[in-house]
């Protein structure tokens, strides 16, 4: 059996309303950018950041852009998540029922956010420890070691951390560079914990896993894969890719891979706990 998305007219109510809410917030984010930065309030920040608010684990699920990033990037983020929500969410809502589907969606999103923040909390703690080590011995050698072990660059391509290293290496005994380095590393830490996370990806990856789990042998025809592929293989491939990308942690990669994997893990736990079975057995 092969699966093709239902017509828009048959879209179930929860999926339809989720699409509308995400779309409206996306428009509001850019239309009100000169008045208020919605991402400052609605994106998800780590609990150690001064920007964190108690409602953000929910509100970030409906945000797909901010006033800093360009419109095209935000739109592609929105489109990819909403397309997957429509494609997989519609059939899952019809199978689970609207109330249970909404609960499943929100739990996956909240669970993914919790796992993402827990992993980030560990990484931030390691980063803080490394900065304290440098403060105890603020030499050029320790500074170079710190940069080699911490690849994130929240200051952008022209990162002043690396600019200072290039200058300092010409005169590694100058104490003025030590104080400058300590100040920059404090700014680096503050900028790192203040990186916001937006998007429904954690919840959407939960839907993706649920579809592969409940409809493992349904063949998908996807735009970027010209041949039919069974849902169970597609989900397994995607999970392995996210795991690989998360471990690689490439510089400049601002995708929350741990949230994606977290959404899949939470979906598996929910499906096992609820013991959901299909009304039909030909999948």
C-alpha positions as CSV (number, residue, x, y, z in Angstrom):
1,X,0.0,0.0,0.0
2,X,1.3,3.5,-0.8
3,X,0.3,6.7,1.0
4,X,-0.5,10.1,-0.5
5,X,-1.6,13.0,1.6
6,X,-5.4,13.7,1.9
7,X,-6.9,16.6,0.1
8,X,-7.0,19.9,2.1
9,X,-10.8,19.7,2.4
10,X,-10.5,16.5,4.5
11,X,-7.9,18.0,6.9
12,X,-8.9,17.1,10.5
13,X,-9.5,20.0,13.0
14,X,-6.5,19.9,15.2
15,X,-4.0,19.7,12.3
16,X,-5.9,22.5,10.6
17,X,-5.8,24.8,13.7
18,X,-2.2,24.0,14.4
19,X,-1.3,25.1,10.8
20,X,-3.3,28.3,11.2
21,X,-1.7,29.2,14.6
22,X,1.8,28.6,13.3
23,X,1.2,30.6,10.2
24,X,-0.3,33.5,12.1
25,X,2.6,33.7,14.5
26,X,5.1,33.5,11.7
27,X,3.4,36.5,10.0
28,X,3.2,38.4,13.3
29,X,6.8,37.8,14.0
30,X,8.0,39.6,10.9
31,X,5.2,42.2,10.6
32,X,5.8,43.3,14.2
33,X,9.6,43.0,14.1
34,X,10.1,46.8,14.3
35,X,7.7,47.0,17.3
36,X,8.4,43.9,19.4
37,X,10.7,41.0,19.0
38,X,8.3,38.1,19.7
39,X,11.1,35.6,19.8
40,X,12.5,37.3,22.9
41,X,9.3,36.2,24.7
42,X,8.1,33.1,22.9
43,X,11.3,31.3,21.8
44,X,12.7,28.6,24.2
45,X,15.7,29.7,26.2
46,X,17.6,27.6,28.7
47,X,16.5,28.0,32.3
48,X,19.9,29.4,33.2
49,X,19.4,32.3,30.7
50,X,17.8,35.6,31.9
51,X,15.5,35.4,28.9
52,X,13.8,32.2,30.1
53,X,10.1,32.4,30.8
54,X,7.9,29.6,32.2
55,X,5.6,29.5,29.1
56,X,8.4,29.1,26.5
57,X,8.4,25.3,26.4
58,X,4.9,25.6,24.9
59,X,5.1,28.8,22.9
60,X,8.3,27.9,21.1
61,X,6.4,25.1,19.4
62,X,4.4,27.7,17.4
63,X,7.4,29.9,16.4
64,X,9.4,29.6,13.2
65,X,11.4,32.7,12.8
66,X,12.5,35.9,14.6
67,X,13.4,39.4,13.7
68,X,17.1,38.6,13.4
69,X,17.1,35.8,10.9
70,X,16.1,36.3,7.4
71,X,12.6,35.8,6.1
72,X,13.6,33.0,3.6
73,X,15.2,30.9,6.3
74,X,12.2,31.3,8.6
75,X,9.7,30.5,5.9
76,X,11.6,27.3,4.9
77,X,11.6,26.2,8.5
78,X,7.9,26.8,8.8
79,X,7.1,25.1,5.5
80,X,9.0,21.9,6.2
81,X,7.5,21.5,9.6
82,X,3.9,22.4,8.5
83,X,4.2,20.1,5.5
84,X,5.2,17.2,7.7
85,X,2.4,18.1,10.2
86,X,-0.2,18.0,7.4
87,X,1.2,14.9,5.7
88,X,1.7,12.7,8.8
89,X,-0.5,14.5,11.3
90,X,-3.7,14.3,9.3
91,X,-3.8,10.5,9.1
92,X,-2.6,10.1,12.8
93,X,-5.3,12.4,14.0
94,X,-7.9,10.4,12.1
95,X,-6.5,7.3,13.6
96,X,-6.1,8.5,17.2
97,X,-9.0,11.0,17.5
98,X,-8.6,14.7,17.8
99,X,-8.2,14.9,21.6
100,X,-5.7,12.2,21.9
101,X,-3.7,13.4,18.9
102,X,-3.5,17.0,20.4
103,X,-2.3,15.5,23.7
104,X,0.2,13.3,21.9
105,X,1.5,16.3,19.9
106,X,2.0,18.5,22.9
107,X,3.6,15.8,25.0
108,X,6.1,15.1,22.3
109,X,6.9,18.8,21.9
110,X,7.3,19.3,25.7
111,X,9.3,16.1,26.1
112,X,11.6,17.0,23.2
113,X,12.1,20.5,24.8
114,X,13.0,19.0,28.2
115,X,15.5,16.6,26.7
116,X,17.0,19.4,24.6
117,X,17.4,21.7,27.6
118,X,18.8,18.9,29.8
119,X,21.5,18.1,27.1
120,X,22.2,21.8,26.8
121,X,22.4,22.2,30.5
122,X,25.2,19.6,30.7
123,X,27.1,21.3,27.8
124,X,26.7,24.7,29.4
125,X,28.0,23.3,32.7
126,X,31.1,21.9,30.9
127,X,31.6,25.2,29.2
128,X,31.4,27.1,32.5
129,X,33.9,24.8,34.0
130,X,36.3,25.3,31.1
131,X,36.0,29.1,31.5
132,X,36.7,28.8,35.3
133,X,39.8,26.8,34.5
134,X,41.1,29.5,32.2
135,X,40.3,32.2,34.8
136,X,42.5,30.3,37.2
137,X,45.4,30.2,34.7
138,X,44.8,32.9,32.1
139,X,47.7,32.2,29.8
140,X,47.8,32.1,26.0
141,X,48.3,28.3,26.0
142,X,45.1,27.8,28.1
143,X,43.2,30.2,25.9
144,X,44.2,28.3,22.7
145,X,43.3,25.0,24.4
146,X,39.8,26.4,25.3
147,X,39.2,27.5,21.7
148,X,40.3,24.2,20.4
149,X,37.8,22.3,22.6
150,X,34.8,24.7,22.2
151,X,33.7,25.2,18.6
152,X,30.5,27.1,19.0
153,X,30.8,30.7,17.8
154,X,27.7,32.7,18.9
155,X,29.4,36.0,17.8
156,X,29.2,35.0,14.2
157,X,31.8,34.5,11.5
158,X,34.1,37.3,12.6
159,X,34.3,35.9,16.1
160,X,36.4,38.2,18.4
161,X,37.5,35.2,20.4
162,X,39.6,34.0,17.4
163,X,40.6,37.5,16.6
164,X,42.1,37.9,20.0
165,X,43.9,34.6,19.6
166,X,45.6,35.8,16.4
167,X,46.7,39.0,18.1
168,X,47.8,37.4,21.4
169,X,50.0,34.8,19.7
170,X,52.3,37.6,18.6
171,X,53.0,38.5,22.2
172,X,51.8,35.7,24.5
173,X,53.4,37.2,27.6
174,X,51.4,40.4,27.5
175,X,49.0,40.4,30.6
176,X,46.6,42.9,28.9
177,X,45.4,40.1,26.7
178,X,44.6,37.9,29.7
179,X,42.0,40.4,31.1
180,X,40.6,40.9,27.6
181,X,40.2,37.1,27.1
182,X,38.4,36.7,30.5
183,X,35.9,39.4,29.5
184,X,35.3,37.9,26.1
185,X,34.8,34.4,27.5
186,X,32.2,35.8,29.9
187,X,30.4,37.4,27.0
188,X,30.8,34.1,25.1
189,X,29.1,32.2,27.9
190,X,26.2,34.7,28.2
191,X,25.6,34.6,24.4
192,X,25.7,30.8,24.3
193,X,23.1,30.3,27.0
194,X,21.0,33.0,25.4
195,X,20.5,31.2,22.1
196,X,16.8,30.7,21.6
197,X,15.2,27.7,20.1
198,X,12.0,27.9,17.9
199,X,10.0,25.5,15.9
200,X,7.6,22.5,16.1
201,X,10.3,20.1,15.1
202,X,10.3,18.1,18.4
203,X,6.6,17.5,18.1
204,X,6.7,16.9,14.4
205,X,9.5,14.3,14.7
206,X,7.2,12.6,17.3
207,X,4.5,12.4,14.6
208,X,7.1,11.1,12.1
209,X,8.0,8.3,14.5
210,X,4.4,7.5,15.3
211,X,3.6,7.2,11.6
212,X,6.5,4.8,11.0
213,X,5.5,2.8,14.1
214,X,1.8,2.5,13.3
215,X,2.1,2.3,9.5
216,X,5.5,0.6,9.1
217,X,4.9,-0.9,5.6
218,X,3.1,2.1,4.0
219,X,5.2,3.3,1.1
220,X,6.0,7.0,1.0
221,X,6.6,9.0,-2.2
222,X,8.8,11.9,-1.1
223,X,10.0,14.9,-3.1
224,X,13.7,14.3,-2.5
225,X,13.5,10.5,-2.8
226,X,12.3,9.5,-6.3
227,X,11.5,5.9,-5.4
228,X,8.9,4.5,-2.9
229,X,10.3,3.9,0.6
230,X,8.5,2.1,3.5
231,X,7.8,4.3,6.4
232,X,9.7,2.2,8.9
233,X,12.9,2.5,6.8
234,X,12.5,6.3,6.3
235,X,12.0,6.8,10.0
236,X,15.0,4.6,10.9
237,X,17.2,6.5,8.4
238,X,16.1,9.9,9.7
239,X,16.8,8.9,13.3
240,X,20.3,7.7,12.4
241,X,21.0,10.8,10.5
242,X,19.9,13.0,13.4
243,X,22.0,11.0,15.8
244,X,25.0,11.4,13.5
245,X,24.5,15.1,13.0
246,X,24.0,15.6,16.8
247,X,27.3,13.8,17.6
248,X,29.2,15.7,14.9
249,X,28.0,19.0,16.3
250,X,29.4,20.8,13.3
251,X,30.3,24.5,13.6
252,X,27.5,26.7,12.3
253,X,24.9,23.9,12.7
254,X,22.0,25.6,14.5
255,X,19.6,22.7,14.2
256,X,18.4,21.2,17.5
257,X,19.1,17.5,16.7
258,X,18.7,16.4,20.3
259,X,15.1,17.9,20.2
260,X,14.4,15.8,17.1
261,X,15.6,12.6,18.7
262,X,13.9,13.6,21.9
263,X,10.6,13.9,20.1
264,X,11.0,10.4,18.6
265,X,11.9,8.9,22.0
266,X,8.9,10.5,23.7
267,X,6.7,9.3,20.9
268,X,7.9,5.7,21.4
269,X,7.3,5.9,25.2
270,X,3.7,7.3,24.7
271,X,2.8,4.7,22.1
272,X,4.0,1.9,24.3
273,X,2.3,3.4,27.4
274,X,-1.0,4.0,25.6
275,X,-0.7,0.7,23.7
276,X,-2.3,2.2,20.6
277,X,-3.3,-0.4,18.0
278,X,-4.7,0.2,14.6
279,X,-8.3,-0.5,13.7
280,X,-7.0,-2.1,10.4
281,X,-4.3,-4.7,10.1
282,X,-3.1,-4.2,6.5
283,X,-0.3,-1.7,7.3
